[in-house]
Amino acid sequence: MNELMMNAPSVLAELMTELVRRGDQEYRAGSESQISACFFLAIRSASLLCSMIKLLNPQSRDSLEILSRGFLESRDLLMTYRFDQKGTRDKIAYWFKGNLDNSWKAEHKKCDEFMEKIGHPGSEFEKRWRMTTTLAHPTRFAAQNSVACATLWAAKPRRMDDYETMMEPKVADFLTCVASLIIIATYDFPGLTPLKCDLSRMPNIDKFRADVFTIAVPILNKNQDGDLPTSSYRS
């Protein structure tokens, strides 16, 4: 995973550069089209990943949870907005109005069903969002996370934890987030509105994605529930 983390910034740069290039083309063609909405969300998702990578250390794990929730909401809504259906386009038109409502909420079950159909079962969009929301709000578990982070540097004497044990699941989760965005933002599967990203401009993303699913996903699957009881998952 260390090698994957070393490669992550350059992979994100490739991805972001192409998303911005294509997003600009689509925005000029139609600033409130379905494709423009998808690129808005894809760029937001990639931008949050660029910030998340800076917080992958024991002292800022609690801050990482806040960005993780924002990323999941943007990524999952991107998946929802890619469906080539009239109902999706109607929802996007309402989203562009910017009203205070739930037009930004992803259709998690629909996303899970589609990912399973294309050969990526176990995506668990809703479960991951509910878990992350628990740790992004001021719950008991989120507060305990902050205490664990703070006592690494503010307690006297400082609390010492094993870095690998503490951060391995978080690193695996981050890498999986990058790989999932690559799939959702750059693959034009049947049933999705094509975004037509130029894969030749992103020569390293496919190998990175494949390596993540080989190396990081098993670690994430082993640790993803952690010590968080299912009764605490937020609705």
Secondary structure, DSSP 8 states (H G I E B T S, - for coil): -HHHHHHHHHHHHHHHHHHHHHHHHHHHH-TTSHHHHHHHHHHHHHHHHHHHGGG-SGGGHHHHHHHHHHHHHHHHHHHHHTB-SHHHHHHHHHHHTT-SSSTT---HHHHHHHHHHTT-----HHHHHHHHHHHHTT-HHHHHHHHHHHTTTSSSS-----HHHHHHHHHHHHHHHHHHHHHHHH---TTB------GGG-TTHHHHHHHHHHHHHHHHHHHTTTT--GGG---
